C-alpha cells in the first residue's frame, strides 16, 4: 500500500458548534465541505483533519497534534479551556476537550 495522505477524524454532535471550536484550535477555517456533516482541513506533509457529525461516535475520540511551542499555544487557546501544560520526560503536553468531550492533545517534543 502506498499512502499519500492520512487524516485524523473526530465525531461531533453539532457540526456548526464544533467547527467554531476547531477553527479556534487550528487558527483557520476548514478547507473543504465534501458532503453534509463533514468538514476537512488539509495540513502540511499529507496530514489532515476531518470533523464528522455523528452523535453516536462523539466524545470517544483522541487526536494528538505535534506543535513547536506548547506554551504559546496555551496562551492563544485560553478561550477554549486548555488545561495546564504538563511536563514529562522529553515532551510537554497540553490537553483540551472539544465541545463533545473528545480529547485533543498538543505535544511539544523537547530537544527536538
BELWO-V256836 format. One record per helix or strand of 3 or more residues. SS is the DSSP state (@ for helix, = for strand). FROM is the first residue (numbers start at 1). TO is the last residue. Records with the same first field share a line. If there is no record, write none. Layout:
SS=FROM-TO  FROM-TO
This chain:
==6-12  32-35  38-42  47-53  62-66  86-88  91-97  103-109
@=15-26  44-46  70-76  78-80
